[in-house]
Amino acid sequence: MANQFRRNAIGRVTALLVLAGCAGVGVLAQAQGSTQATLTLRASMPQSCTVALSTTSATLDLNAGVTNLPVATVEERCNASNGYTVSMVSKNGGALSAGGANIGYTLHYGDTNSSTGTLAAERGVSGNARQTVLSVSIPPGTNRQAGDYEDTVTISIAAK
């Protein structure tokens, strides 16, 4: 915060007050010996949307199958004025793949589910961090082809 005082040609004191903060706040005030003064406050907050991922060391049992097995926690944060959307897209369309073999699975994100490989969770306005568990369900199966199965899920966040 900085205060500066100047004397003008007829001896009146003019005050200039400038405040600066993390949101870019600027304040100007001027009084020149009158009975009234005005103050204009202006601020701006840039839009910011971020997503972070904390994975677990979950084991996907392809023989016995798994139901709602937590595989990650997603921290989402967005201060967009109309809310935001968290989207997930599977590289293999919701299937674990090994060579030519595929095993379908279901993603669970909070109360949103998808077995098609795409999922979207709509969120309202909030600047606060929100943590949501990402889980997977895979049906049991004993006649599966041997191999190392994998899929890549891309998680993104965007303002509405």
C-alpha positions in Angstrom: 0.0 0.0 0.0 1.4 3.4 -0.9 0.2 6.9 0.2 1.4 10.0 -1.5 0.5 13.5 -0.6 1.0 16.5 -2.9 0.3 20.2 -2.4 -1.2 22.0 -5.3 -0.6 25.6 -6.2 -3.1 27.1 -3.7 -1.9 25.0 -0.8 -4.6 22.3 -0.7 -3.6 18.8 0.0 -4.5 16.2 -2.6 -4.3 12.5 -1.5 -3.7 9.7 -3.9 -4.2 6.2 -2.4 -3.2 3.1 -4.4 -3.9 -0.4 -3.1 -2.7 -3.5 -4.9 -3.6 -7.1 -4.2 -3.4 -10.5 -5.8 -6.6 -9.9 -7.7 -5.4 -6.7 -9.2 -7.3 -4.2 -7.1 -6.8 -0.5 -7.8 -8.3 2.3 -5.7 -8.1 6.0 -6.5 -9.4 8.6 -4.0 -9.1 12.4 -4.3 -10.2 15.1 -2.0 -9.5 18.8 -2.6 -11.1 20.6 0.4 -14.7 19.9 -0.7 -17.5 18.5 1.4 -17.8 15.4 -0.7 -15.4 12.9 -2.2 -15.8 9.9 -4.4 -14.1 6.6 -4.4 -14.0 4.1 -7.3 -13.1 0.5 -6.6 -12.2 -1.8 -9.5 -11.1 -5.4 -9.5 -10.8 -8.2 -11.9 -10.4 -12.0 -11.3 -9.1 -14.0 -14.2 -10.9 -17.3 -15.0 -8.9 -20.3 -13.9 -9.8 -24.0 -14.3 -7.4 -26.8 -13.2 -7.5 -30.5 -12.7 -5.1 -32.7 -10.7 -4.9 -36.4 -10.3 -3.8 -38.6 -7.4 -3.7 -42.3 -8.4 -4.0 -45.3 -6.2 -2.2 -48.6 -6.4 -5.3 -50.6 -7.3 -5.0 -54.0 -8.9 -7.5 -54.8 -11.6 -8.4 -58.5 -11.2 -9.6 -59.6 -14.7 -10.6 -63.1 -13.6 -12.7 -62.2 -10.6 -13.7 -58.7 -11.8 -14.0 -55.6 -9.7 -16.9 -53.3 -8.7 -16.4 -49.6 -8.1 -12.7 -50.0 -7.4 -11.2 -46.6 -6.7 -8.3 -45.9 -9.0 -7.8 -42.2 -8.5 -9.0 -39.0 -6.8 -9.5 -36.0 -9.1 -9.2 -32.5 -7.7 -11.1 -30.1 -9.8 -11.1 -26.3 -9.4 -12.8 -23.7 -11.6 -14.1 -20.2 -11.0 -15.9 -19.8 -14.3 -19.0 -17.7 -13.9 -21.3 -20.2 -15.6 -19.8 -23.4 -14.0 -17.7 -26.0 -15.7 -17.5 -29.5 -17.1 -15.1 -32.3 -16.2 -14.7 -34.7 -19.2 -13.1 -38.1 -19.5 -12.2 -39.8 -22.7 -10.9 -43.3 -23.1 -8.3 -44.0 -25.8 -9.8 -47.4 -26.4 -13.5 -46.5 -26.1 -14.0 -47.9 -22.6 -12.0 -51.1 -23.0 -8.7 -52.5 -21.7 -6.8 -53.7 -24.8 -4.0 -56.3 -25.3 -3.2 -56.9 -28.9 -6.6 -57.6 -30.5 -8.3 -58.6 -27.3 -10.6 -56.1 -25.5 -12.2 -56.1 -22.1 -14.9 -53.5 -21.5 -15.2 -51.6 -18.3 -17.3 -48.9 -16.6 -16.0 -45.6 -15.3 -17.6 -44.2 -12.2 -17.0 -40.5 -11.4 -19.0 -39.4 -8.4 -22.6 -40.2 -9.4 -21.8 -40.2 -13.2 -21.1 -43.6 -14.9 -20.1 -44.6 -18.4 -19.2 -47.8 -20.2 -18.7 -46.1 -23.6 -15.4 -44.5 -22.9 -16.6 -40.9 -22.6 -18.0 -39.2 -19.5 -19.0 -35.7 -18.6 -19.8 -34.3 -15.2 -21.4 -30.8 -15.2 -20.6 -28.6 -12.3 -22.0 -25.3 -11.0 -20.2 -22.1 -10.1 -17.5 -22.6 -7.5 -13.9 -21.4 -6.9 -13.3 -24.1 -4.3 -11.5 -27.3 -4.9 -13.7 -30.3 -5.3 -12.3 -33.9 -4.9 -14.1 -36.7 -6.6 -13.2 -40.4 -6.6 -12.7 -42.1 -10.0 -13.6 -45.8 -9.9 -13.7 -48.7 -12.3 -15.9 -51.8 -12.6 -14.9 -54.8 -14.8 -17.1 -57.9 -15.1 -15.6 -61.2 -14.2 -14.3 -63.5 -16.9 -12.1 -66.6 -16.9 -11.8 -67.2 -20.6 -9.8 -64.1 -21.5 -6.7 -64.0 -23.8 -3.4 -63.7 -22.0 -1.7 -60.4 -22.2 -1.0 -57.0 -20.6 -4.2 -55.0 -20.9 -4.3 -51.2 -20.8 -6.2 -48.1 -21.6 -5.5 -44.4 -21.2 -8.2 -42.0 -19.9 -7.7 -38.3 -20.5 -9.3 -36.0 -17.9 -10.0 -32.4 -18.8 -11.8 -29.4 -17.3 -13.4 -26.6 -19.2 -15.6 -23.6 -18.4 -19.1 -23.7 -19.7 
